[in-house]
Amino acid sequence: ICGGAFDGLEQMIKRRIGKKVIGFNATSEQKDLKPGEYTSMVLPEDLLKFGLIPEFVGRLPVISTLEPLDENTLVRILSEPKNALTKQYQKLLELDNVQLEFKQDALEAIAREAIKRNTGARGLRAIIEGIMLDVMYEVPSREDVTTCVINEQVVKDKIAPELGGTNKDKKQEESA
């Protein structure tokens, strides 16, 4: 199994598909397809023109393509799997008795940022790490923080997340 983005392959397929025919009864073969739909028409000859060696292409019996991830899918990737990124960060902050909450608008803003960066699902981690970097260093040394809220403004405007609550009351109750 091989995989990759193959940047530029779509343009090669467009050129192959869009060949003009000259003659009396000729019609244009140009098709109106959306970006990403051309890759579903990939042929081994396209991979050869792209630069893959024939010995390698010959070992690929089945060529399949995937559709680009949309915003809803990226939001689901962020929140639904058992080991989703948001759940990982929630567990990490739980170790310091801090409840981390990602608002829905924040998840959507993170997904839009990944689409804008053209990084797909792999880019989600980098975006969240950028948001959480200062929080991960600050929260363990602060005893007055029990909650951390990530909303759309935190993602879009790159502002610090909202930290709230107080652990002082809990500490006093435990010592009494």
Backbone hydrogen bonds in HBPLUS format (Angstrom, degrees):
<---DONOR---> <-ACCEPTOR-->    atom                        ^
c    i                          cat <-CA-CA->   ^        H-A-AA   ^      H-
h    n   atom  resd res      DA  || num        DHA   H-A  angle D-A-AA Bond
n    s   type  num  typ     dist DA aas  dist angle  dist       angle   num
A0009-LEU N   A0006-PHE O   3.03 MM   3  5.66 164.9  2.06 139.3 142.3     1
A0012-MET N   A0008-GLY O   3.41 MM   4  6.79 151.3  2.50 144.3 151.3     2
A0013-ILE N   A0009-LEU O   3.06 MM   4  6.41 155.1  2.12 151.8 158.6     3
A0014-LYS N   A0010-GLU O   2.89 MM   4  6.17 156.1  1.95 149.2 156.0     4
A0015-ARG N   A0011-GLN O   3.03 MM   4  6.30 155.8  2.09 145.3 151.0     5
A0016-ARG N   A0012-MET O   3.04 MM   4  6.34 156.0  2.10 144.5 151.0     6
A0017-ILE N   A0013-ILE O   2.82 MM   4  6.02 167.6  1.84 159.1 162.1     7
A0018-GLY N   A0014-LYS O   2.82 MM   4  5.74 155.5  1.88 147.6 154.7     8
A0037-GLU N   A0034-LYS O   3.00 MM   3  5.59 163.0  2.02 136.5 141.5     9
A0040-SER N   A0037-GLU O   3.28 MM   3  5.62 146.8  2.40 103.3 112.1    10
A0041-MET N   A0038-TYR O   2.87 MM   3  5.50 162.2  1.90 119.9 125.8    11
A0042-VAL N   A0039-THR O   3.25 MM   3  5.31 152.0  2.33 115.0 112.3    12
A0046-ASP N   A0043-LEU O   2.88 MM   3  5.30 134.0  2.09 111.3 123.8    13
A0047-LEU N   A0043-LEU O   3.34 MM   4  6.83 151.0  2.43 149.3 157.2    14
A0048-LEU N   A0044-PRO O   3.00 MM   4  6.35 148.9  2.10 148.2 157.2    15
A0049-LYS N   A0045-GLU O   3.01 MM   4  6.25 159.3  2.06 143.7 148.8    16
A0050-PHE N   A0046-ASP O   2.87 MM   4  6.04 139.8  2.03 140.0 152.1    17
A0051-GLY N   A0047-LEU O   3.20 MM   4  6.49 127.9  2.49 133.2 144.5    18
A0052-LEU N   A0047-LEU O   3.09 MM   5  5.79 158.0  2.14 161.5 154.6    19
A0051-GLY N   A0048-LEU O   3.07 MM   3  5.26 138.5  2.25  98.9 110.5    20
A0056-PHE N   A0053-ILE O   2.98 MM   3  5.44 130.1  2.24 111.1 123.9    21
A0057-VAL N   A0053-ILE O   3.07 MM   4  6.39 165.1  2.09 157.7 162.0    22
A0058-GLY N   A0054-PRO O   2.86 MM   4  5.91 154.9  1.92 149.4 155.9    23
A0059-ARG N   A0056-PHE O   2.99 MM   3  5.33 147.6  2.10 106.7 116.6    24
A0060-LEU N   A0057-VAL O   3.08 MM   3  5.38 160.7  2.12 115.0 116.9    25
A0074-LEU N   A0070-ASP O   3.05 MM   4  6.34 160.2  2.09 155.4 161.2    26
A0075-VAL N   A0071-GLU O   2.96 MM   4  6.23 154.4  2.03 151.5 158.5    27
A0076-ARG N   A0072-ASN O   3.02 MM   4  6.27 154.9  2.09 144.3 151.0    28
A0077-ILE N   A0073-THR O   2.90 MM   4  6.19 151.2  1.99 147.1 155.3    29
A0078-LEU N   A0074-LEU O   2.99 MM   4  6.24 146.4  2.11 142.5 151.2    30
A0079-SER N   A0075-VAL O   3.19 MM   4  6.40 136.4  2.39 142.0 152.8    31
A0079-SER N   A0076-ARG O   3.20 MM   3  5.26 131.8  2.44  95.7 108.0    32
A0080-GLU N   A0076-ARG O   2.78 MM   4  5.31 167.6  1.79 151.4 154.8    33
A0086-THR N   A0078-LEU O   3.41 MM   8  6.01 160.8  2.45 154.1 159.1    34
A0084-ALA N   A0081-PRO O   3.14 MM   3  4.90 149.3  2.24 116.6 110.4    35
A0087-LYS N   A0084-ALA O   3.06 MM   3  5.27 116.9  2.47 101.5 116.6    36
A0088-GLN N   A0084-ALA O   2.96 MM   4  6.31 148.4  2.06 152.3 162.3    37
A0089-TYR N   A0085-LEU O   3.09 MM   4  6.42 162.8  2.12 157.8 160.2    38
A0090-GLN N   A0086-THR O   2.98 MM   4  6.18 149.6  2.07 142.4 151.7    39
A0091-LYS N   A0087-LYS O   2.99 MM   4  6.17 155.1  2.05 144.6 150.2    40
A0092-LEU N   A0088-GLN O   3.01 MM   4  6.32 155.8  2.07 146.3 153.2    41
A0093-LEU N   A0089-TYR O   3.03 MM   4  6.24 161.6  2.06 149.5 153.2    42
A0094-GLU N   A0090-GLN O   2.90 MM   4  6.01 138.6  2.08 138.8 151.1    43
A0096-ASP N   A0093-LEU O   2.96 MM   3  5.32 146.5  2.07 107.1 116.9    44
A0098-VAL N   A0093-LEU O   3.03 MM   5  5.24 156.6  2.09 133.2 135.7    45
A0097-ASN N   A0094-GLU O   2.88 MM   3  4.71 158.0  1.93 110.8 111.0    46
A0099-GLN N   A0146-THR O   2.71 MM  47  6.03 167.9  1.72 145.4 142.9    47
A0148-CYS N   A0099-GLN O   2.89 MM  49  6.18 146.3  2.00 157.4 152.5    48
A0101-GLU N   A0148-CYS O   2.81 MM  47  6.21 158.3  1.86 166.7 173.2    49
A0150-ILE N   A0101-GLU O   2.81 MM  49  6.15 166.9  1.83 170.0 173.9    50
A0103-LYS N   A0150-ILE O   2.93 MM  47  6.09 176.1  1.93 171.3 172.4    51
A0106-ALA N   A0103-LYS O   3.04 MM   3  5.23 129.0  2.31 100.3 113.9    52
A0107-LEU N   A0103-LYS O   3.15 MM   4  6.58 154.1  2.22 151.3 158.2    53
A0108-GLU N   A0104-GLN O   3.02 MM   4  6.34 158.9  2.07 151.9 157.6    54
A0109-ALA N   A0105-ASP O   2.98 MM   4  6.12 149.0  2.08 136.2 144.7    55
A0110-ILE N   A0106-ALA O   2.88 MM   4  6.13 153.1  1.96 149.9 156.9    56
A0111-ALA N   A0107-LEU O   2.99 MM   4  6.24 159.0  2.04 146.7 152.3    57
A0112-ARG N   A0108-GLU O   2.92 MM   4  6.17 157.0  1.97 146.4 152.7    58
A0113-GLU N   A0109-ALA O   2.96 MM   4  6.14 152.6  2.04 142.4 149.8    59
A0114-ALA N   A0110-ILE O   3.00 MM   4  6.31 152.8  2.08 148.1 155.2    60
A0115-ILE N   A0111-ALA O   3.02 MM   4  6.31 152.7  2.09 147.6 155.1    61
A0116-LYS N   A0112-ARG O   2.82 MM   4  6.05 157.5  1.87 148.7 155.5    62
A0117-ARG N   A0113-GLU O   2.87 MM   4  6.08 152.9  1.94 146.8 153.9    63
A0118-ASN N   A0114-ALA O   2.96 MM   4  5.96 115.3  2.40 129.0 145.0    64
A0119-THR N   A0114-ALA O   3.09 MM   5  5.51 163.6  2.12 156.0 159.3    65
A0118-ASN N   A0115-ILE O   3.03 MM   3  4.82 139.5  2.20  93.1 105.4    66
A0123-GLY N   A0120-GLY O   3.19 MM   3  5.61 138.3  2.38 106.0 116.2    67
A0124-LEU N   A0121-ALA O   3.14 MM   3  5.41 153.9  2.22 106.4 114.2    68
A0127-ILE N   A0123-GLY O   3.18 MM   4  6.43 158.6  2.22 151.8 157.4    69
A0128-ILE N   A0124-LEU O   3.00 MM   4  6.25 167.1  2.01 156.6 159.7    70
A0129-GLU N   A0125-ARG O   2.80 MM   4  5.96 160.2  1.83 154.7 160.9    71
A0130-GLY N   A0126-ALA O   3.04 MM   4  6.18 150.5  2.13 140.6 147.9    72
A0131-ILE N   A0127-ILE O   3.17 MM   4  6.49 146.4  2.29 142.0 150.8    73
A0131-ILE N   A0128-ILE O   3.08 MM   3  5.02 119.0  2.47  93.5 108.6    74
A0132-MET N   A0128-ILE O   2.84 MM   4  6.02 158.8  1.88 155.1 161.2    75
A0133-LEU N   A0129-GLU O   2.91 MM   4  5.57 128.5  2.18 145.5 152.6    76
A0136-MET N   A0132-MET O   2.86 MM   4  5.94 162.4  1.89 166.4 169.4    77
A0137-TYR N   A0134-ASP O   3.22 MM   3  5.28 129.6  2.49  95.6 108.4    78
A0138-GLU N   A0134-ASP O   2.87 MM   4  5.99 152.6  1.95 151.0 159.5    79
A0139-VAL N   A0135-VAL O   2.93 MM   4  5.69 173.1  1.93 153.1 155.5    80
A0141-SER N   A0138-GLU O   3.25 MM   3  5.87 137.1  2.45 115.2 125.2    81
A0142-ARG N   A0139-VAL O   3.05 MM   3  5.20 156.9  2.11 110.7 118.1    82
A0146-THR N   A0164-GLY O   2.77 MM  18  6.01 170.9  1.78 156.7 159.9    83
A0147-THR N   A0164-GLY O   2.99 MM  17  5.05 153.6  2.06 139.3 135.8    84
A0164-GLY N   A0147-THR O   2.95 MM  17  5.05 160.5  1.99 133.6 137.0    85
A0149-VAL N   A0162-GLU O   2.88 MM  13  5.16 158.0  1.93 144.9 152.3    86
A0162-GLU N   A0149-VAL O   3.22 MM  13  5.16 146.8  2.34 155.0 149.3    87
A0154-VAL N   A0151-ASN O   3.15 MM   3  5.50 126.7  2.44 105.6 118.3    88
A0156-LYS N   A0152-GLU O   2.84 MM   4  6.05 177.6  1.84 166.4 165.8    89
A0157-ASP N   A0153-GLN O   2.83 MM   4  5.28 149.0  1.93 133.0 143.1    90
A0171-LYS N   A0167-ASN O   2.98 MM   4  6.27 160.2  2.02 157.7 163.3    91
A0172-GLN N   A0168-LYS O   2.96 MM   4  6.20 157.8  2.01 151.3 157.0    92
A0173-GLU N   A0169-ASP O   2.98 MM   4  6.20 154.5  2.05 145.4 152.4    93
A0174-GLU N   A0170-LYS O   2.93 MM   4  6.16 155.7  1.99 149.9 156.4    94
A0175-SER N   A0171-LYS O   3.05 MM   4  6.27 150.3  2.14 144.7 152.1    95
A0176-ALA N   A0172-GLN O   3.12 MM   4  6.22 129.6  2.38 138.4 150.5    96
